[in-house]
Structure formats: structure tokens, C-alpha cells
């Protein structure tokens, strides 16, 4: 008889663990729906991984950018016209609120989130680090909003 009670207790523990896991899974999905998709990005000298990105118009994405490099890097969503204007302006708009592009500057060894809701197809064409000489060294990634 005691073995039967232990089996019942074990079955109850398994059921409770299964219920907890299902509740955790439901909470994760609710969080995903509320927050949108999370894209892990690694910045280094002088690359982004992944090196291409696409989203649907209306989608919300959080870019979780980790700087594994030795120097600070910028993660900026922009257009080729925006890149050209920035370079012509002498790299004057980094995180001070003057720019219209969503961006985050990440120090070495740190991680920062940038959450963006893509409103229209073609809104952004490129992800770039526009700190002096970084873009010129090849620090950019293709971006497409469909």
C-alpha cells in the first residue's frame, strides 16, 4: 500500500510540473505576442551578425545588440539616403536626439535593446554603424521591410 501512495504522489508531482511548464509556456507566448520578435545581434569590429534582416510592415521587433568588440558601436536602422546625409554631415548625430533614425550605441561588453515597430514597406534599407570610419570599414547589414 505505501508503494501505491508514493506512486500517486509521484504522479501528482509530474502533473504539477507539467501544469507549471504549460503555464510558463503560455506566459512566454503572451510575452512574445505583446513584445514582438526578439532578434539577437552581435556587433564586432566591423561586422553585425546576422548580416541581413527582414520584417513585415506592422511588425514589432526588439533588437538585442551585444557588443563583443573592443570599441563602442552603433546599431542604426536607416536608408541609403540617410547614410549619405549622415556621412556628408560629418558624423554629427549619435544618440543626442537630433536624428530621426532609431539607434542605440553599445559599449564594449554590454548589451542594449532597440525596439522598433516597422510601419511601412521600404521604411529601412540598411542597418549601419555610423560612428566615424565604422561604416566605411564595412559595418552594415541589409535590412528589408516587406
Backbone as a chain_set.jsonl record, in Angstrom:
{"seq": "XXXXXXXXXXXXXXXXXXXXXXXXXXXXXXXXXXXXXXXXXXXXXXXXXXXXXXXXXXXXXXXXXXXXXXXXXXXXXXXXXXXXXXXXXXXXXXXXXXXXXXXXXXXXXXXXXXXXXXXXXXXXXXXXXXXXXXXXXXXXXXXXXX", "coords": {"N": [[0.827, -1.21, 0.0], [1.925, 1.37, 0.832], [3.738, 1.776, -1.305], [2.021, 2.263, -3.392], [0.92, 4.721, -2.606], [3.2, 6.336, -2.783], [3.617, 6.183, -5.534], [1.321, 7.514, -6.409], [1.767, 10.025, -5.303], [4.051, 10.708, -6.721], [3.016, 10.78, -9.327], [1.256, 12.931, -8.979], [3.144, 14.948, -8.538], [4.39, 14.985, -11.066], [2.221, 15.803, -12.66], [1.783, 18.364, -11.589], [4.228, 19.559, -12.218], [4.067, 19.441, -14.995], [1.825, 21.099, -15.405], [2.888, 23.524, -14.431], [4.945, 23.935, -16.322], [3.415, 24.205, -18.654], [2.017, 26.535, -18.006], [4.164, 28.33, -17.83], [5.006, 28.215, -20.497], [2.747, 29.272, -21.788], [2.839, 31.867, -20.715], [5.253, 32.743, -21.806], [4.585, 32.813, -24.545], [2.57, 34.739, -24.486], [4.085, 36.954, -23.722], [5.778, 37.129, -25.944], [3.932, 37.791, -27.941], [3.043, 40.267, -27.044], [5.375, 41.796, -26.942], [6.595, 41.417, -29.368], [8.878, 40.133, -31.835], [12.131, 38.973, -30.911], [15.373, 39.727, -31.872], [18.544, 38.547, -31.796], [21.605, 40.18, -31.92], [25.003, 40.441, -32.795], [27.574, 42.7, -32.429], [30.727, 43.627, -33.695], [34.209, 44.287, -34.44], [34.483, 44.732, -37.727], [31.604, 44.24, -37.987], [28.184, 43.021, -38.223], [26.287, 40.408, -36.881], [23.382, 38.661, -37.203], [23.977, 39.28, -40.747], [21.991, 40.239, -42.322], [18.582, 41.239, -42.442], [15.045, 40.941, -42.168], [11.666, 42.148, -42.086], [8.114, 42.337, -41.542], [5.783, 44.808, -42.614], [4.248, 46.59, -40.026], [5.084, 44.898, -38.034], [6.553, 44.396, -34.796], [9.765, 44.558, -33.527], [12.345, 43.643, -31.341], [15.615, 44.429, -31.179], [18.277, 42.892, -29.792], [21.204, 43.884, -28.969], [24.487, 42.934, -28.716], [27.654, 43.973, -27.882], [30.505, 42.619, -28.787], [32.935, 43.547, -29.375], [35.959, 45.567, -29.106], [35.658, 48.263, -29.012], [33.268, 51.021, -28.861], [30.07, 50.649, -30.505], [27.562, 51.484, -32.915], [24.153, 50.783, -33.521], [22.047, 51.211, -36.005], [19.021, 51.815, -37.67], [18.294, 52.653, -40.929], [18.168, 54.443, -44.086], [19.639, 54.295, -47.394], [19.838, 56.886, -48.31], [19.759, 58.213, -45.864], [22.212, 57.339, -44.781], [24.011, 58.519, -46.608], [23.428, 61.266, -46.173], [24.173, 61.473, -43.48], [26.937, 60.872, -43.555], [27.786, 62.982, -45.192], [27.253, 65.039, -43.472], [29.22, 64.874, -41.587], [29.283, 62.991, -39.462], [27.644, 63.818, -37.243], [25.405, 63.135, -35.615], [24.775, 61.244, -33.108], [22.976, 59.574, -31.018], [22.013, 61.769, -29.599], [19.502, 62.736, -29.977], [18.965, 64.336, -32.177], [18.683, 63.029, -34.562], [16.541, 61.181, -36.816], [16.52, 58.493, -37.212], [16.044, 55.3, -35.679], [18.216, 54.274, -33.119], [20.882, 52.761, -31.237], [23.632, 53.062, -29.071], [26.252, 50.997, -28.2], [28.355, 49.997, -25.671], [31.616, 48.38, -25.342], [31.368, 44.945, -24.468], [28.823, 45.207, -23.453], [25.187, 44.979, -23.574], [22.372, 46.106, -25.359], [18.954, 46.998, -25.89], [16.884, 47.669, -28.693], [13.816, 48.62, -29.651], [11.565, 48.447, -32.28], [8.795, 49.369, -34.243], [7.851, 48.454, -37.334], [6.547, 50.427, -39.703], [5.931, 50.72, -42.457], [6.355, 49.21, -45.698], [9.61, 49.126, -47.097], [10.605, 51.015, -45.36], [13.074, 51.013, -43.925], [16.359, 50.412, -45.16], [18.832, 49.534, -44.497], [21.039, 48.434, -41.907], [23.277, 50.067, -39.891], [26.491, 50.992, -38.581], [27.311, 54.084, -37.833], [29.366, 55.438, -36.637], [32.401, 57.328, -36.742], [34.284, 56.161, -39.45], [33.453, 53.48, -39.171], [31.274, 52.499, -40.756], [32.466, 52.818, -43.22], [34.405, 50.887, -43.004], [32.986, 48.649, -43.434], [30.891, 48.023, -41.719], [27.895, 47.225, -41.739], [24.56, 46.026, -42.448], [22.194, 44.331, -44.474], [18.79, 45.355, -44.64], [15.354, 44.766, -44.793], [12.087, 45.831, -45.136], [9.08, 44.428, -45.64]], "CA": [[0.0, 0.0, 0.0], [2.753, 2.584, 0.803], [4.301, 1.972, -2.635], [0.956, 2.856, -4.19], [0.832, 6.141, -2.207], [4.355, 7.02, -3.363], [3.347, 6.316, -6.963], [0.306, 8.564, -6.569], [2.421, 11.302, -5.015], [4.947, 10.967, -7.859], [2.154, 11.18, -10.441], [0.785, 14.293, -8.684], [4.277, 15.847, -8.775], [4.557, 15.115, -12.517], [1.115, 16.63, -13.154], [2.032, 19.745, -11.171], [5.348, 20.065, -13.016], [3.55, 19.649, -16.351], [0.972, 22.296, -15.361], [3.772, 24.686, -14.304], [5.622, 24.127, -17.604], [2.422, 24.724, -19.596], [1.755, 27.93, -17.638], [5.338, 29.098, -18.241], [4.992, 28.3, -21.957], [1.698, 30.243, -22.132], [3.324, 33.206, -20.365], [6.257, 33.103, -22.799], [3.914, 33.171, -25.789], [1.894, 36.025, -24.284], [5.127, 37.974, -23.762], [6.215, 37.267, -27.326], [2.897, 38.491, -28.704], [2.969, 41.651, -26.591], [6.635, 42.483, -27.196], [7.07, 41.177, -30.72], [10.005, 39.222, -32.03], [13.449, 39.41, -30.431], [16.466, 39.331, -32.753], [19.855, 38.676, -31.157], [22.595, 40.713, -32.855], [26.345, 40.631, -32.244], [28.393, 43.722, -33.082], [32.145, 43.385, -33.518], [34.968, 45.115, -35.38], [33.474, 45.74, -38.02], [30.526, 43.441, -38.558], [26.988, 42.641, -37.479], [25.779, 39.057, -37.128], [23.37, 38.305, -38.616], [24.324, 40.386, -41.637], [20.806, 40.608, -43.101], [17.394, 41.211, -41.616], [13.798, 41.335, -42.834], [10.484, 42.246, -41.226], [6.863, 42.671, -42.211], [5.191, 46.08, -42.205], [3.386, 46.418, -38.869], [5.725, 44.027, -37.047], [7.408, 44.988, -33.771], [10.963, 43.746, -33.317], [13.357, 44.129, -30.406], [16.977, 44.024, -31.496], [19.099, 42.779, -28.59], [22.53, 44.07, -29.566], [25.611, 42.698, -27.809], [28.921, 44.418, -28.448], [31.615, 41.735, -28.433], [34.147, 44.195, -29.833], [36.825, 46.276, -28.162], [35.307, 49.684, -29.035], [31.822, 51.205, -28.937], [29.449, 50.527, -31.818], [26.204, 51.979, -33.066], [23.225, 49.958, -34.293], [21.107, 52.212, -36.513], [18.169, 51.487, -38.813], [18.252, 53.846, -41.762], [18.091, 54.248, -45.538], [20.893, 54.703, -48.047], [19.819, 58.35, -48.294], [20.152, 58.594, -44.505], [23.658, 57.113, -44.651], [24.689, 59.559, -47.389], [23.27, 62.545, -45.455], [24.971, 61.415, -42.257], [28.361, 60.978, -43.912], [28.014, 64.35, -45.689], [27.18, 65.94, -42.313], [30.405, 64.736, -40.728], [29.056, 62.12, -38.298], [27.256, 64.678, -36.125], [24.186, 62.802, -34.868], [24.873, 59.929, -32.467], [22.34, 59.373, -29.73], [21.689, 63.009, -28.907], [18.125, 63.092, -30.233], [18.793, 65.153, -33.38], [18.42, 62.168, -35.702], [15.236, 60.542, -36.915], [16.711, 57.049, -37.271], [16.175, 54.613, -34.388], [19.581, 53.778, -32.923], [21.413, 52.55, -29.899], [25.092, 52.957, -29.015], [26.544, 49.933, -27.248], [29.748, 49.981, -25.227], [32.212, 47.041, -25.372], [30.95, 44.027, -23.421], [27.466, 45.479, -22.992], [24.053, 44.631, -24.428], [21.299, 47.103, -25.32], [17.79, 46.673, -26.709], [16.253, 48.703, -29.515], [12.529, 48.094, -30.104], [11.069, 49.227, -33.411], [7.636, 48.88, -34.982], [8.035, 48.787, -38.738], [5.245, 50.933, -40.113], [5.651, 50.639, -43.895], [7.33, 48.526, -46.548], [10.667, 50.005, -47.582], [10.919, 52.059, -44.369], [14.519, 50.979, -43.679], [17.065, 49.6, -46.155], [20.161, 49.126, -44.037], [21.45, 48.599, -40.518], [24.644, 50.567, -40.033], [27.214, 51.69, -37.522], [27.784, 55.309, -38.488], [30.453, 56.098, -35.921], [33.436, 57.625, -37.74], [35.062, 55.117, -40.112], [32.921, 52.128, -38.999], [30.53, 52.145, -41.963], [33.458, 52.735, -44.294], [35.129, 49.63, -42.807], [32.087, 47.55, -43.786], [29.982, 47.69, -40.622], [26.495, 47.422, -42.093], [23.827, 44.803, -42.768], [20.992, 44.585, -45.267], [17.531, 45.349, -43.906], [14.235, 44.898, -45.71], [10.745, 45.805, -44.564], [8.198, 43.98, -46.716]], "C": [[0.862, 1.261, 0.0], [3.364, 2.832, -0.573], [3.275, 2.637, -3.54], [0.821, 4.344, -3.869], [1.998, 6.932, -2.79], [4.157, 7.22, -4.863], [2.355, 7.431, -7.228], [0.933, 9.932, -6.332], [3.333, 11.693, -6.17], [4.136, 11.431, -9.069], [1.636, 12.59, -10.228], [1.895, 15.309, -8.931], [4.491, 16.065, -10.267], [3.476, 15.997, -13.118], [1.348, 18.093, -12.813], [3.165, 20.353, -11.994], [4.891, 20.341, -14.437], [2.681, 20.904, -16.409], [1.816, 23.563, -15.269], [4.462, 24.983, -15.634], [4.658, 24.701, -18.632], [2.116, 26.182, -19.288], [2.92, 28.813, -18.051], [5.346, 29.291, -19.754], [3.937, 29.304, -22.414], [2.17, 31.658, -21.851], [4.366, 33.667, -21.375], [5.594, 33.547, -24.094], [3.183, 34.496, -25.664], [2.91, 37.159, -24.351], [5.613, 38.216, -25.176], [5.214, 38.076, -28.13], [2.864, 39.968, -28.333], [4.217, 42.441, -26.999], [7.104, 42.359, -28.639], [8.253, 40.234, -30.713], [11.289, 39.83, -31.47], [14.5, 38.849, -31.376], [17.78, 39.604, -32.023], [20.868, 39.11, -32.216], [23.928, 40.838, -32.123], [27.055, 41.674, -33.097], [29.849, 43.444, -32.717], [32.894, 44.369, -34.4], [35.056, 44.38, -36.7], [32.335, 45.058, -38.738], [29.318, 43.402, -37.638], [26.677, 41.198, -37.845], [24.418, 38.983, -36.477], [23.643, 39.521, -39.487], [23.194, 40.752, -42.593], [19.582, 40.435, -42.211], [16.182, 41.572, -42.456], [12.662, 41.316, -41.823], [9.276, 42.552, -42.091], [6.407, 44.044, -41.732], [4.201, 45.792, -41.081], [3.998, 45.585, -37.761], [6.554, 44.845, -36.056], [8.552, 44.026, -33.496], [11.829, 44.431, -32.275], [14.689, 43.547, -30.836], [17.748, 44.033, -30.189], [20.542, 42.744, -29.079], [23.609, 43.906, -28.5], [26.886, 43.105, -28.528], [30.037, 43.517, -27.923], [32.949, 42.311, -28.892], [34.9, 44.883, -28.717], [36.492, 47.765, -28.079], [33.79, 49.821, -29.143], [31.332, 51.093, -30.377], [28.031, 51.058, -31.763], [25.41, 50.971, -33.888], [22.108, 50.891, -34.71], [20.335, 51.643, -37.692], [18.016, 52.748, -39.636], [18.024, 53.466, -43.227], [19.44, 54.62, -46.135], [20.973, 56.227, -48.104], [20.241, 58.871, -46.911], [21.637, 58.428, -44.262], [24.413, 58.229, -45.365], [24.605, 60.919, -46.694], [24.147, 62.58, -44.208], [26.459, 61.596, -42.565], [28.696, 62.38, -44.405], [28.009, 65.356, -44.542], [28.316, 65.792, -41.331], [30.17, 63.955, -39.451], [28.583, 62.894, -37.071], [26.08, 64.207, -35.278], [24.196, 61.399, -34.282], [24.25, 59.951, -31.079], [21.97, 60.631, -28.99], [20.27, 63.493, -29.194], [17.901, 63.931, -31.472], [18.341, 64.31, -34.57], [17.003, 61.606, -35.665], [15.354, 59.03, -36.917], [16.72, 56.453, -35.865], [17.59, 54.051, -34.265], [19.865, 53.55, -31.465], [22.932, 52.469, -30.032], [25.416, 51.994, -27.885], [28.037, 49.918, -26.947], [30.292, 48.551, -25.271], [31.749, 46.195, -24.177], [29.537, 44.229, -22.922], [26.435, 45.041, -24.027], [22.996, 45.712, -24.258], [20.179, 46.656, -26.254], [17.315, 47.9, -27.464], [14.976, 48.086, -30.07], [11.95, 49.031, -31.149], [9.812, 48.556, -33.946], [7.778, 49.383, -36.403], [6.683, 49.172, -39.321], [4.925, 50.738, -41.582], [6.744, 49.868, -44.62], [8.349, 49.54, -47.052], [11.115, 51.067, -46.597], [12.418, 52.15, -44.081], [15.162, 50.041, -44.681], [18.348, 48.981, -45.619], [20.26, 49.309, -42.528], [22.916, 48.997, -40.592], [25.191, 51.076, -38.713], [27.821, 52.901, -38.2], [28.734, 56.113, -37.601], [31.59, 56.295, -36.923], [34.257, 56.392, -38.144], [34.498, 53.696, -39.971], [32.156, 51.661, -40.238], [31.505, 51.933, -43.118], [34.263, 51.437, -44.209], [34.245, 48.406, -43.075], [31.089, 47.167, -42.72], [28.558, 48.097, -40.974], [25.892, 46.074, -42.436], [22.603, 45.194, -43.573], [19.754, 44.489, -44.381], [16.404, 45.575, -44.916], [12.932, 44.827, -44.929], [9.796, 45.536, -45.718], [6.765, 44.423, -46.482]], "O": [[0.568, 2.173, -0.773], [3.5, 3.987, -0.978], [3.626, 3.481, -4.364], [0.624, 5.149, -4.779], [1.819, 8.064, -3.241], [4.479, 8.278, -5.405], [2.527, 8.209, -8.167], [0.665, 10.883, -7.067], [3.388, 12.86, -6.557], [4.53, 12.373, -9.758], [1.574, 13.374, -11.175], [1.647, 16.392, -9.461], [4.745, 17.19, -10.699], [3.755, 16.835, -13.976], [1.136, 18.969, -13.652], [3.088, 21.506, -12.417], [5.272, 21.351, -15.028], [2.784, 21.686, -17.353], [1.523, 24.559, -15.931], [4.56, 26.142, -16.035], [5.031, 25.586, -19.402], [1.969, 26.988, -20.207], [2.715, 29.915, -18.561], [5.651, 30.378, -20.246], [4.189, 30.1, -23.319], [1.934, 32.56, -22.655], [4.378, 34.834, -21.766], [5.995, 34.552, -24.681], [3.166, 35.292, -26.603], [2.648, 38.199, -24.956], [5.838, 39.358, -25.576], [5.597, 38.947, -28.911], [2.681, 40.825, -29.198], [4.123, 43.614, -27.358], [7.945, 43.144, -29.077], [8.575, 39.619, -29.697], [11.505, 41.04, -31.546], [14.523, 37.649, -31.652], [18.086, 40.746, -31.677], [20.979, 38.489, -33.273], [23.978, 41.283, -30.977], [27.129, 41.553, -34.319], [30.161, 43.075, -31.585], [32.268, 45.209, -35.048], [35.755, 43.367, -36.718], [32.119, 45.26, -39.933], [29.406, 43.703, -36.447], [26.795, 40.815, -39.009], [24.313, 39.227, -35.275], [23.551, 40.657, -39.023], [23.405, 41.485, -43.559], [19.563, 39.577, -41.329], [16.272, 42.409, -43.353], [12.691, 40.574, -40.841], [9.412, 42.977, -43.239], [6.621, 44.402, -40.574], [3.406, 44.857, -41.175], [3.474, 45.569, -36.647], [7.174, 45.844, -36.419], [8.339, 42.836, -33.263], [12.026, 45.645, -32.316], [14.873, 42.33, -30.856], [17.861, 45.076, -29.544], [21.034, 41.715, -29.542], [23.641, 44.639, -27.512], [27.167, 42.645, -29.634], [30.459, 43.634, -26.773], [33.978, 41.64, -28.809], [34.533, 44.797, -27.545], [36.98, 48.46, -27.187], [33.1, 48.858, -29.475], [32.054, 51.392, -31.329], [27.39, 51.077, -30.712], [25.93, 50.378, -34.833], [21.308, 51.319, -33.877], [20.92, 51.059, -38.603], [17.65, 53.797, -39.108], [17.727, 52.316, -43.55], [20.288, 55.196, -45.452], [22.055, 56.797, -47.961], [20.986, 59.846, -46.807], [22.262, 59.269, -43.615], [25.34, 58.816, -44.807], [25.598, 61.645, -46.631], [24.785, 63.591, -43.915], [27.147, 62.38, -41.912], [29.756, 62.915, -44.083], [28.667, 66.393, -44.613], [28.372, 66.517, -40.337], [30.812, 64.239, -38.439], [29.071, 62.65, -35.968], [25.782, 64.855, -34.275], [23.681, 60.465, -34.897], [24.902, 60.297, -30.094], [21.631, 60.548, -27.809], [19.872, 64.551, -28.706], [16.752, 64.224, -31.804], [17.69, 64.82, -35.482], [16.359, 61.565, -34.616], [14.369, 58.343, -36.646], [17.326, 57.02, -34.956], [18.1, 53.427, -35.196], [19.185, 54.072, -30.581], [23.453, 51.884, -30.982], [24.93, 52.142, -26.764], [28.869, 49.836, -27.85], [29.511, 47.6, -25.24], [31.738, 46.659, -23.037], [29.087, 43.491, -22.045], [26.758, 44.772, -25.184], [22.751, 46.179, -23.145], [20.426, 46.018, -27.278], [17.338, 49.018, -26.949], [15.031, 47.146, -30.863], [11.855, 50.24, -30.941], [9.76, 47.334, -34.086], [7.82, 50.588, -36.647], [5.782, 48.339, -39.42], [3.753, 50.602, -41.935], [7.905, 49.873, -44.211], [7.999, 50.67, -47.391], [11.919, 51.933, -46.945], [12.967, 53.249, -44.001], [14.596, 49.002, -45.022], [18.887, 48.035, -46.195], [19.651, 50.21, -41.95], [23.708, 48.346, -41.273], [24.446, 51.531, -37.845], [28.722, 52.78, -39.031], [28.891, 57.32, -37.785], [31.726, 55.508, -37.859], [34.831, 55.694, -37.309], [35.023, 52.78, -40.604], [32.371, 50.547, -40.715], [31.374, 50.985, -43.892], [34.748, 50.941, -45.226], [34.698, 47.268, -42.956], [30.492, 46.093, -42.795], [28.075, 49.155, -40.57], [26.607, 45.103, -42.683], [22.04, 46.271, -43.374], [19.682, 43.647, -43.486], [16.486, 46.452, -45.776], [12.7, 43.892, -44.162], [9.717, 46.321, -46.663], [5.888, 44.13, -47.294]]}, "num_chains": 1, "name": "protein.A"}
